[in-house]
């Protein structure tokens, strides 16, 4: 697989509260090749968003993706990773650094901030993990 599209979502019930991630990875033919639905424990919504991104990138690397398009409804995370916003929150800085390091594993990476309605599959996976306990 040369190019992957990664849909990510993190959810926390309460902020902080019980949290989970949902990730959907599609190949060049728009076929789902992987998904992640995982409970995190207690964390903030923004930390969960970053953890979903990190898990998605790690999976895409394992699948051999060389290019990624990352789609997320987290405007904060997308703008931080594209340089439009600075990372001020101390709890997000290590996750931001880990994400930036993973980005270097790809030949090309683009970010797209999408409306929540276009991220339903990743959102459903995050909520599925939350509801499982």
Backbone bond lengths (Angstrom), bond angles and torsions (degrees), N, CA, C in turn:
res aa  C-N    CA-C-N  psi(-1)  N-CA   C-N-CA  omega(-1)  CA-C   N-CA-C  phi
1 X - - - 1.463 - - 1.525 108.63 -
2 X 1.326 116.24 122.45 1.462 120.93 -179.98 1.530 110.38 -86.35
3 X 1.334 117.10 -51.29 1.461 121.01 -176.15 1.518 110.93 -119.19
4 X 1.330 114.71 138.12 1.460 120.72 177.48 1.524 109.30 -127.10
5 X 1.316 115.32 146.16 1.454 121.45 170.64 1.515 106.42 -108.49
6 X 1.322 115.75 124.95 1.458 121.41 -176.38 1.527 108.97 -113.09
7 X 1.324 116.31 119.04 1.462 122.47 173.47 1.523 107.16 -99.44
8 X 1.331 117.07 125.08 1.464 119.73 -177.50 1.521 110.97 -125.12
9 X 1.332 114.90 148.15 1.456 120.09 173.63 1.518 109.33 -152.84
10 X 1.303 114.89 137.51 1.458 122.01 173.65 1.515 107.62 -119.01
11 X 1.326 116.41 144.05 1.460 120.51 -179.13 1.519 109.68 -137.11
12 X 1.324 115.21 139.94 1.462 120.94 174.77 1.522 107.78 -134.10
13 X 1.308 116.08 131.98 1.468 120.99 176.98 1.519 107.05 -95.80
14 X 1.320 114.00 99.27 1.461 121.27 -166.49 1.519 104.54 98.38
15 X 1.305 117.37 160.43 1.459 118.37 -176.83 1.524 110.25 -142.20
16 X 1.334 119.33 85.61 1.458 126.58 10.75 1.532 112.75 -82.46
17 X 1.309 113.68 163.93 1.448 121.01 178.07 1.510 109.75 -173.14
18 X 1.340 117.24 -173.73 1.463 120.17 176.24 1.529 108.60 -56.00
19 X 1.334 115.87 132.13 1.462 119.70 -173.72 1.520 111.27 -134.06
20 X 1.338 114.28 161.32 1.460 120.98 179.00 1.519 109.26 -155.78
21 X 1.336 114.31 167.25 1.458 120.37 178.42 1.520 110.45 -124.41
22 X 1.328 114.46 153.45 1.451 122.28 173.06 1.520 108.44 -136.07
23 X 1.322 116.07 134.17 1.463 121.72 -178.84 1.528 108.77 -139.36
24 X 1.321 116.28 136.40 1.458 122.52 173.06 1.525 107.07 -125.58
25 X 1.330 116.46 129.25 1.462 120.95 178.85 1.521 108.30 -117.68
26 X 1.339 114.82 127.99 1.466 121.17 179.20 1.526 109.92 -117.72
27 X 1.334 115.89 149.30 1.464 120.80 177.53 1.530 110.81 -89.66
28 X 1.326 114.96 -170.86 1.465 120.93 -176.94 1.528 113.14 -61.88
29 X 1.325 117.07 -25.84 1.466 121.55 179.92 1.532 112.22 -91.36
30 X 1.333 116.32 9.38 1.463 123.02 179.54 1.537 112.28 68.37
31 X 1.325 115.81 24.88 1.458 122.25 177.44 1.526 108.88 -93.59
32 X 1.325 116.93 134.00 1.466 120.35 177.18 1.523 108.50 -68.62
33 X 1.335 116.10 122.12 1.461 121.10 -179.85 1.529 112.29 -108.90
34 X 1.328 116.62 -15.19 1.462 120.21 178.21 1.517 109.34 -163.73
35 X 1.323 114.61 154.50 1.463 119.77 171.59 1.516 108.67 -148.33
36 X 1.309 115.17 154.20 1.460 122.20 -179.48 1.522 107.64 -131.15
37 X 1.318 115.91 132.89 1.461 123.07 174.47 1.521 105.38 -137.28
38 X 1.343 116.06 107.39 1.465 118.83 -169.85 1.527 111.34 -143.29
39 X 1.311 115.92 133.46 1.459 122.01 175.57 1.527 108.77 -80.19
40 X 1.333 116.57 142.39 1.465 121.28 -177.66 1.523 114.07 -106.11
41 X 1.306 118.95 -24.48 1.450 121.05 -167.01 1.521 107.53 100.44
42 X 1.314 117.96 -155.12 1.459 121.32 -177.11 1.527 110.27 -91.10
43 X 1.323 115.53 124.74 1.466 121.74 177.62 1.535 108.27 -160.37
44 X 1.311 116.66 178.36 1.468 119.75 178.39 1.520 109.96 -88.20
45 X 1.312 115.86 164.53 1.456 121.22 177.98 1.533 111.02 -60.73
46 X 1.327 117.62 -44.69 1.471 120.13 -178.27 1.529 111.73 -67.20
47 X 1.335 117.15 -36.25 1.463 119.45 175.72 1.529 110.06 -65.05
48 X 1.322 116.41 -39.71 1.467 120.41 177.83 1.527 110.46 -62.95
49 X 1.329 117.70 -39.75 1.470 121.06 177.75 1.526 110.57 -58.89
50 X 1.321 117.17 -45.91 1.465 120.91 178.93 1.526 111.42 -65.93
51 X 1.333 117.44 -40.22 1.468 120.45 179.78 1.525 110.54 -63.68
52 X 1.336 116.99 -35.77 1.467 120.33 176.94 1.527 109.85 -65.52
53 X 1.314 116.94 -44.62 1.466 121.39 178.49 1.526 110.96 -59.48
54 X 1.311 116.71 -47.37 1.466 121.85 -179.08 1.531 110.41 -60.57
55 X 1.325 117.13 -46.49 1.470 120.78 179.21 1.527 110.74 -62.30
56 X 1.324 116.47 -40.34 1.462 120.44 179.05 1.512 112.53 -64.84
57 X 1.323 116.64 -42.89 1.468 119.62 179.14 1.526 110.88 -66.96
58 X 1.333 117.26 -40.21 1.461 120.02 178.73 1.530 110.70 -61.21
59 X 1.328 116.54 -41.07 1.466 120.73 179.30 1.525 110.37 -67.54
60 X 1.330 117.42 -42.06 1.468 120.96 178.96 1.525 110.92 -62.06
61 X 1.323 117.21 -39.33 1.471 121.53 176.56 1.529 109.20 -62.20
62 X 1.332 116.70 -45.72 1.473 121.19 179.45 1.527 111.38 -61.79
63 X 1.321 117.07 -31.16 1.463 121.51 179.02 1.531 112.72 -81.86
64 X 1.330 116.51 -5.81 1.457 120.94 177.08 1.517 115.60 90.48
65 X 1.318 117.53 14.31 1.466 120.14 179.84 1.524 110.50 -65.36
66 X 1.333 115.27 136.03 1.457 120.85 177.11 1.521 111.43 -105.68
67 X 1.321 115.97 -23.92 1.463 122.33 176.91 1.518 107.69 -128.11
68 X 1.337 115.74 141.82 1.464 119.23 176.71 1.516 110.80 -135.14
69 X 1.315 113.96 144.23 1.454 121.45 167.30 1.517 104.73 -114.53
70 X 1.315 116.03 119.70 1.456 121.52 -177.62 1.514 108.79 -101.65
71 X 1.321 115.55 123.69 1.458 121.63 -179.08 1.518 108.68 -116.10
72 X 1.326 114.85 124.62 1.463 120.63 -177.82 1.522 109.89 -145.30
73 X 1.325 115.35 149.05 1.460 119.10 174.78 1.534 111.46 -92.99
74 X 1.334 116.69 7.55 1.462 121.02 176.38 1.528 109.64 -88.95
75 X 1.323 115.62 96.63 1.462 120.37 -179.88 1.529 110.63 -60.04
76 X 1.337 116.75 -40.49 1.464 120.30 -179.44 1.525 110.99 -58.40
77 X 1.327 117.00 -51.43 1.461 120.63 -177.11 1.530 111.19 -63.01
78 X 1.320 117.14 -46.09 1.468 120.60 -179.49 1.520 110.13 -60.81
79 X 1.313 117.03 -44.75 1.475 119.19 -178.55 1.520 112.56 -69.86
80 X 1.328 117.06 -32.18 1.467 118.89 175.26 1.526 110.92 -67.21
81 X 1.312 117.05 -43.25 1.465 120.31 -176.72 1.524 113.06 -74.46
82 X 1.331 117.60 -21.44 1.466 119.81 176.33 1.529 111.58 -93.85
83 X 1.322 117.11 -0.66 1.453 121.12 175.45 1.518 115.52 90.00
84 X 1.324 118.26 1.73 1.463 120.70 179.79 1.531 111.83 -73.51
85 X 1.342 116.76 -32.56 1.472 122.00 177.96 1.519 108.58 -120.63
86 X 1.330 114.95 147.42 1.460 120.48 172.69 1.523 108.78 -85.46
87 X 1.329 116.39 155.32 1.464 121.50 176.53 1.521 107.27 -93.07
88 X 1.319 116.05 108.09 1.461 121.06 -177.41 1.528 111.92 -99.70
89 X 1.327 117.13 -29.44 1.457 121.93 -175.66 1.530 110.60 -73.89
90 X 1.331 116.35 123.10 1.467 121.32 -177.73 1.531 111.81 -61.42
91 X 1.322 117.99 -31.22 1.458 121.19 179.81 1.517 113.17 -72.26
92 X 1.332 116.96 -21.49 1.465 120.82 179.99 1.527 112.93 -92.40
93 X 1.337 117.40 -23.48 1.470 120.04 -173.97 1.532 113.92 -56.55
94 X 1.348 119.96 -46.69 1.472 117.70 179.74 1.531 112.50 -66.39
95 X 1.329 117.50 -33.61 1.461 120.84 177.99 1.524 110.40 -69.62
96 X 1.317 116.24 -39.84 1.469 121.59 175.91 1.535 110.14 -60.10
97 X 1.325 116.52 -46.66 1.475 121.13 -179.64 1.525 110.77 -62.75
98 X 1.326 117.14 -40.75 1.465 120.77 178.34 1.529 110.39 -64.31
99 X 1.321 116.95 -41.95 1.466 121.13 178.43 1.525 110.86 -63.50
100 X 1.328 117.04 -45.34 1.473 120.99 179.94 1.535 110.72 -60.89
101 X 1.322 116.49 -39.05 1.463 120.42 179.17 1.535 110.34 -65.32
102 X 1.325 117.34 -42.06 1.463 120.96 178.61 1.531 111.40 -64.26
103 X 1.322 117.09 -35.05 1.468 120.80 179.79 1.518 112.06 -58.99
104 X 1.342 117.28 -28.48 1.464 120.63 -179.49 1.531 112.07 -69.26
105 X 1.333 117.56 -12.70 1.461 121.95 179.56 1.532 112.52 -77.38
106 X 1.338 116.11 -11.91 1.460 120.81 -177.44 1.524 110.45 -106.34
107 X 1.331 116.04 147.27 1.464 120.73 175.99 1.523 110.47 -70.81
108 X 1.338 115.70 -32.30 1.469 120.38 -177.66 1.519 108.43 -149.13
109 X 1.320 115.15 140.68 1.458 120.52 179.15 1.520 109.67 -145.08
110 X 1.313 116.01 131.88 1.460 120.52 174.51 1.514 108.49 -127.36
111 X 1.320 114.83 151.75 1.467 122.07 177.85 1.520 109.10 -116.62
112 X 1.317 115.81 138.62 1.452 121.71 176.05 1.530 107.46 -130.72
113 X 1.332 114.95 121.76 1.469 119.85 174.66 1.531 106.38 -85.53
114 X 1.329 115.83 114.89 1.458 120.88 -176.10 1.523 110.78 -110.03
115 X 1.334 117.19 155.00 1.465 119.60 174.96 1.527 110.17 -66.01
116 X 1.300 116.08 152.24 1.468 122.00 -179.72 1.532 112.04 -52.21
117 X 1.339 116.99 -36.08 1.465 120.85 -178.24 1.527 112.10 -62.31
118 X 1.323 117.56 -27.73 1.462 121.13 179.49 1.535 112.11 -87.12
119 X 1.323 116.28 2.17 1.459 120.72 -176.87 1.528 110.77 -120.58
120 X 1.320 116.27 25.01 1.473 120.83 -173.90 1.523 113.84 -61.32
121 X 1.337 117.53 -38.05 1.467 119.79 -177.00 1.529 111.48 -65.52
122 X 1.332 117.44 -45.27 1.462 120.64 178.59 1.527 110.33 -66.88
123 X 1.329 116.98 -40.12 1.462 121.57 177.46 1.528 110.77 -60.75
124 X 1.328 116.84 -43.12 1.464 121.26 179.89 1.529 111.01 -62.48
125 X 1.339 117.04 -38.98 1.463 120.52 178.81 1.526 111.72 -66.53
126 X 1.337 117.07 -39.14 1.464 120.33 177.09 1.528 110.32 -64.53
127 X 1.324 116.72 -45.15 1.459 119.66 179.96 1.519 112.70 -68.80
128 X 1.323 116.98 -31.87 1.458 121.35 175.68 1.526 110.01 -60.66
129 X 1.330 116.98 -43.59 1.460 121.27 179.22 1.528 110.65 -65.90
130 X 1.333 117.03 -38.74 1.471 120.20 177.75 1.518 111.54 -65.85
131 X 1.322 116.61 -40.74 1.458 120.94 -176.89 1.519 112.84 -74.78
132 X 1.322 118.00 -16.80 1.460 121.98 -176.26 1.526 112.54 -68.69
133 X 1.321 117.36 -18.63 1.469 119.47 -179.30 1.484 111.72 -112.00
